[in-house]
């Protein structure tokens, strides 16, 4: 390969795909599309164009691993279920134990208050599993009021908030919740 053709290839590689396609005829047929594409595959500059210019990301901090069942659990809502009637449930609350990987699905209504959710968790989960050490939930607007903070203060437990799809906190839980959501939607769609 001559030096002149290498220089042409470099110019075409740097130009980007669209510009490259338009520019090849300008060089009088000295090189074809296939030749340029092959060269670009071997060009280090073409293969690594996106260098990070921003601040480095911080190190991941894993959630404390529980030592027994129901010590740490995740909580999230599955919303927007297909309508099943005027008084039917349209949300469900997923409680997911980090130790045993056991989910509990609690049907509820969209209009339920934070107090309703707290009572639901107390009556259907805490009464069965005992008081937990840490509860990890999304920043859902009904999870953040003073009621939740006061409840956790009285129980001596910790309330942690996660952000959507944030791998530090809801890695296992998000996958499980997504799978459960898919299954429930299928059952709801068929009226089961």
C-alpha angles and dihedrals in degrees: 000000000000124000091244093055091047089054090049090050092050091052091049093047093051091047093068130238100291095044090044092057091052095044101051095081090053090068093063099246094300088133135021132221091256093053092050092046091051092049092049090054090060096040111106092204091055095046096051106037099139110072114176112250097172133086115293116259117252125249118273115255110208121219113255110267114239120239096207139020119287094011093115123020140172124227129196141151129243106209139183098045116174112271114263100178140315097287099029123119114268101181135039130202116223117208110189124190111220094205103048096023088231118153126207116199116205117187115220143158129261091236096055114125127229088261090054090052092047091051091047091053092044095048099039104031115017093044089056103036103029128237113325127223100220134013119198116197140161121259090264110162094239092053096057107059124111090262092070094046092048092047092053092045091053093047093045091235132132125247115204125185124211131198122233114285091354107157096208094068115016106031098121095027095052092052092047093046091049091051092047091048091053092049094047092048090053092050092045091050090058094043094245 
